[in-house]
Amino acid sequence: HVLMEDVPGVGKTTLAVAFSKALGLETKRIQFTPDTVASDITGYTAFDRQAQGFTFHSGAAMTNILLADEINRTSGKTQSALLEVMEERACTVDGRTYPLPEPFAVIATQNPTGTVGTAALPVSQLDRFMMKISMGYPDRDGELLMMNRFLSDNPAESIRPVCTKQDIIKMQDESQKVYIHPHLMEYIADIVRMTRELPEAAIGVSPRGTLTMLRAVRAYAYINSRDYVVPEDIRELAVPVLAHRIVLKSGAVMKDNRKAMVEAILDRCPLKTEDWNTQRD
């Protein structure tokens, strides 16, 4: 699951939609508003007169990719409906559990906390996102390129799938076979432990975050055509995977510099030199 946070208008939703089109997976989009309810996500059961029984009507989560737009504009009760969906890949309605299709992922967008009409996501939900990334503004050349590409039509409308559902599942399985040296697992454990010792942190990275980091670096090595992890994979992913999991103490919230905290930990955390492609006896 990926959370994209940035100011309005920088292309968060456009990127999410383009990504889902390129994967060729079934996609559903839900626009989060204050009146969005949990059943919009999980579905509901209703009495069917013709069938003389209750029928399940699936919600937006019953798909491969759920595009959750402006996720931090809805209530905490509605947010809680996503917890089981994101962790268990299933939704429970009226005591019955319905598994979600495979593969399944949530791509969510949100405006920065403090923007009018927004509320901070619960810590338990933030922890379920593998990464939190920011779009940022394009540079001058990028902005000119964007305008030229949109002069005649919308490029997003011409996106075609580059893979199938079976390709995605196969790649997920293959990425779990990527080798990671024991010293690199120790390196991840040391980085996580140091987040819990930060004086500004009320809560450091959770064990879920540790396992997520392990999966992320193996997948990153895989998409870079390697069957083994190197330290640069960990350093590249540490901020987007770990920083949003750190909960700051109340006095430190106004100077949110979790990115700098993680970068400082990377500078301090020692790492042994090894042949990372060689298994240790």
N, C-alpha and C positions, 0 to 999 in steps of 0.2 A: 504494500500500500504506500502511496506517495502523497504528501501534503505539499501543495504549492502556495506560498504566502507572498503577497506583494500588493502594492497599491492598485486600485482599479485601472483597467485599460492597458495593461502591459502584455496581455496575451496569454494569461493563465488558462482560461477555458479553451481558447483556440488551440493551444498546444495539446491539451488533454484530448480534445475531439480529434485532432489530427493523428495523435498517437494511437487512439483506439481504431481509427479507420485503417491505419497502416498494418495493424495486427490482424485485421480480418476477423475480429471476435464480435459476438453479440454485445451491444452496448446499450445501457439505459442511463438517462440523465435525470437528476432530480434537483430542482432549484430550492434550496433551503430558505425558508422564510419563517417569521414568528408563528404562523398558523400551520406549518408542516407538522404532521402527527406521526407517531411511530408506525402506524399501519401503512402509511405511504411507503415506508421502507420495507417492512417485513411482510406485508399483506394482511389479509383478514379472512374470516370465514363468515358466510351468510347463508341463510336458509334458502334453498332452491325449491320452489313449489313443484316444478316439473319433476325433479328427481326425488322429491319428498325427503330431503336430507340436507345437511350442511355441506357447502362446497367451498373449497379454499380458492381465494383469489390472490394470486401472487403480487408482491410489491416490487418496487424498483430494484431491490437487491437480487432478484432472481434473474441473473444475467452473468456474463463473463467479466465485464468491466462496468463498474458503477461510477459514473461521473457525478460527484457530489459538489455542486456549485455553491460557493459562498457558505460553506459548512458551518461557520461560526455565527450565522444569523438566526439560528433556531434555538428552541428551548433545550434545557438539560435533559428533560424527559425524552424528547425526540432523539437527542444525541445518544442516550443509553441504548436505543434500539440497534445502534451500529456496533456495540461492543461484542455481542455474540457473533454477528455477521462477520466482523473483521478477524476475530480470533478463531472461531470454530468453523467458519465457512458454512454456516447453517443458520436458520432462523426458526424460532419456536413460536407457534401461534396456537392459542387455546389448548396447550398441553401437548401438541404434536410438533415434532421437529422435522423440518424440510431441508435436506442438503442442497447447497448451491451448486451450480454447474462448475466444472473444472475446465480451464483454470479460472480463478476468480481474483479480482483485485479492485480496490477502491482508489480512484484518483480524485483527490479532493482539492478544491481551491478555497482560499480564505483571504479576506482583507486583514491588514494588521490589526491586532487587538488595540482598541482605543478608537478605531473608526466608528462613526455614528452607527448604532444598531448592531454592533458586534459584541460577543462575549467570549471570554477565554475558553478554549476547549478543556474538558476534564483531563487530568493527568493520565488517567487510565486509558483514555482514548488516544491521546498524543503518543503514548507508549506503543500503541498498536501500528503506528505508521513506521514503515521501514526507514523512510527518509523524509526530511523536510527541506525543501529547496526554495530558492527565490529566483524570479525571472530577472529582475533588474531592468534598467532602461538600456535601450540599444545605443551604441555610439553613433556618431554622425554618419559614417559610411553605411552602417547597418540600417539607419533610419531612411536614408536615401534609397537603398536597395529595396526596403519594404514598400516605399511609395511607388517605385517603378514596377514592382511585381503586382501591385494592386491597381495599376492604371486601367487595365482592360477587363480584368475579371478577378475572382477570388481563388487564389491558388489552392486553398484547402478543399475546394470542390472537386479537384482533379486527382486527389489522393486515392491510390488503389492499394489493396492489400499486398503485402510482400511476403506473407507467410500464412500458415493455416493454424487452426487450433491444435492439431496434432504436432506441428512443428514446435509450438510453444511448450507443450507438455514434454516433448522429447528434450528440448534444451534445458528445461527445469531439472529433469532427471540427470542429464549429463553434467550439469553444473555441480551437482551434489557429489560427483566423483572426483572433483578437483582436489589435488593434494595440498594440504597445509602443514608445514613443518611444526613440530611441537613447540619450538622456540617462538614461532609467530603466534601460536595460541597463548603462550605465556605473555607475549607482548600485548595482545588484546586484553587479557585479564589484568595486567598491570595498569593499562590505560583506564579501564573501567574502574578499578579500585581507586585510582587517583581522583576520579570525578567525585567519588563519595567522600573524599577527604578535603575537598575545596572549602575554604572558610565561608564563601558566599553561598554555598549550596545547602538547601534544606534536605534535598534528596538527590542522590547521584544516579548514575545509570543503573537500571534494573537488570536482573539476570535475563529477562526477555530481551533487553537491549544487547546483552553479550551474545546471545544466540543469533539475534538478527544481524549483528556485525559479522559473525562467522559466515552466515549464509551470503551476506552482501559481498564480502571480499572474494569468496569462491566464485560467485556469479560474475564479478567484475573481471577476475582473471580469465574466466571462460570466454567472455565476450571480447577479450583482448587476445584470444587465440593461444592461451597458455593452459596447461593442465596442472599448474601449481601456482600458489600464491607467493607474492614477493612483498617486502615491507612497504613499497610505494603504494600498493593497493590499499593497505590499511591507512596510510597517511592521507591518501586521496579521499577516502570515504568517512574518515573519523568525524568530521564536522557535520555533514548532512545526516549521518546515521545516529550520532550520539548527542549532539549539542541540544536538540529539542527535548531530550529526556531529562535534562538537568532542571530541577525545580529550585529556583532561587529563594533565599530568605527574603522576607518582606522588605527589609531595608535595601536590598540589592536589586529589586525589580526595576526601579527607575533607571538604573544604568545596566540594562541587559546587555552583557557582553559575553554570552556563553560561547560564541564562536571563538573569541580570543582566549577564553579559558581552555578550550579543548586544544587549540593550537599551542598554547603554552605547555600543556601536558605533553604533547608530542615532542616538544623541544627538550623536556626534562627526562622523559622516560627512556631508559637505556635499552639498547637492542644488541644482542650478540650477532656476530658475523658468521654466516653459515652459507653452505650451498643449499639454497632453498628448494631445489629440485631433488634432493637426496634424502631418503628416509633414514631416520636415526634408529640404530639398533636398540 
